[in-house]
């Protein structure tokens, strides 16, 4: 492992290879996290609507 001079710091070539190999994995994890986050918002909204409907049904039954 010979260090090379790059912008005022020494970097090993092997660390550059590792960084390039894991970049697609990191991108996939980020995209997966965003996808799950967006889906959870829709799920929470749907859950809130279900709870609201259930509450309305309980109120109607109680008022009889």
Order of alpha helices (4+ residues) and beta strands (2+ residues): beta-beta-alpha
